[in-house]
Amino acid sequence: MRGVTLRTYNDYAKRNDLPFAHGADLKDKVSPEIARAIAREYYDGSVAKEMESKGYPLAGIVLADIAFNAGPGNASKALRQLGDYSGLTDREIALKLSQAELARKRTLGNWDAFGRGWTNRHKSLEELIRGL
């Protein structure tokens, strides 16, 4: 499905007067359509873009990752739960958001099946953040 669910793509298609996809059709959609749907639904519609525009690009990367993997609502919730971030650097905010998201995932019922992959993903993301 190239990183976008059928529902998300069809929501995007409806708003943009595009034909709906059905079942396996989505895998045949061309990459620019998928890229636009992902950007519109997971980045433009999340707090990631807002944080980047406020001068917190690293936090924006983490929030975009959360939005893409857990939904834009969870990205917004993660930022709200962080609370007051004044006085923190962009890197500190990004690392706190990543660590909080991994802690949230640990509470999910499917942790045993996916926890190792999620841990590796967050470890890689945090290494990227530390290196930038």
C-alpha positions in Angstrom: 0.0 0.0 0.0 3.0 2.3 -0.2 2.6 3.9 3.2 -1.0 5.0 3.0 -4.1 3.2 4.0 -7.0 2.7 1.6 -9.2 4.9 3.8 -6.7 7.7 4.0 -6.2 7.6 0.3 -9.9 7.6 -0.4 -10.5 10.5 2.0 -7.8 12.4 0.1 -9.3 11.4 -3.3 -12.8 12.6 -2.2 -11.5 16.0 -1.2 -9.5 16.3 -4.5 -12.1 14.9 -6.9 -10.0 11.9 -7.7 -11.4 8.4 -8.4 -11.5 6.1 -5.3 -9.2 3.2 -5.0 -10.6 -0.3 -4.2 -8.7 -3.1 -2.4 -5.5 -3.9 -4.3 -5.9 -0.9 -6.6 -4.0 1.3 -4.2 -0.7 -0.6 -4.9 -1.0 0.4 -8.5 -1.4 4.2 -7.9 1.5 6.2 -9.1 4.0 7.5 -6.5 3.2 11.2 -6.9 -0.5 10.6 -6.0 0.6 8.6 -2.9 3.2 11.2 -1.9 0.6 14.0 -2.1 -1.9 12.0 -0.1 0.7 11.2 2.6 1.8 14.8 2.8 -1.7 16.2 2.9 -3.0 13.7 5.5 -0.1 13.1 7.7 2.1 16.2 7.5 -0.1 19.2 6.5 -2.8 18.0 8.8 -0.7 17.4 11.8 1.2 19.5 14.3 4.5 18.6 12.6 4.2 21.4 10.1 3.2 23.9 12.8 6.3 23.0 14.9 8.6 23.3 11.9 7.2 26.7 11.1 7.9 27.8 14.7 11.5 26.9 14.3 11.5 23.3 15.7 12.4 21.2 12.7 13.6 18.2 14.7 10.4 18.1 16.7 8.6 18.4 13.4 10.3 15.3 12.1 9.3 13.3 15.2 5.7 14.6 15.1 5.5 13.7 11.4 6.7 10.2 12.2 4.1 9.9 15.0 1.4 11.2 12.7 2.3 8.8 9.9 2.6 5.7 12.2 -0.1 6.5 14.8 -2.3 9.2 13.2 -2.3 13.0 13.3 -4.4 12.9 16.5 -1.7 11.0 18.4 0.9 13.5 17.2 -1.2 16.4 18.6 -1.8 14.5 21.8 1.9 13.8 22.2 2.7 17.5 21.9 0.0 18.4 24.4 1.3 15.9 26.8 4.8 17.3 26.5 3.4 20.5 28.1 5.4 23.7 28.2 8.5 23.2 26.1 9.8 26.8 26.4 13.4 26.7 27.5 14.0 23.4 25.8 16.1 23.1 22.6 14.6 21.6 19.4 16.7 18.5 20.0 15.5 18.1 23.6 11.9 18.5 22.5 12.3 15.9 19.7 14.0 13.4 22.0 11.3 13.8 24.6 8.6 13.3 22.1 10.2 10.2 20.6 10.8 8.7 24.1 7.2 9.4 25.1 5.8 7.9 22.0 7.8 4.7 22.6 6.5 4.6 26.1 3.0 4.9 24.8 3.6 2.1 22.4 4.8 -0.1 25.3 1.3 0.0 26.7 -0.4 -1.3 23.6 -1.6 -4.9 23.4 0.4 -5.7 20.4 3.8 -4.7 22.0 5.0 -8.3 22.0 4.5 -8.6 18.2 5.8 -5.2 17.2 7.8 -3.8 20.2 11.2 -4.8 18.8 10.6 -3.1 15.5 9.2 0.0 17.2 12.2 0.2 19.5 14.6 -0.1 16.6 12.7 2.6 14.7 12.8 5.0 17.7 16.5 4.2 18.3 17.3 5.1 14.7 15.1 8.3 14.8 16.9 9.4 18.0 20.3 8.7 16.5 19.3 10.8 13.5 18.2 13.7 15.8 21.4 13.5 17.9 23.4 13.7 14.7 21.7 16.8 13.2 
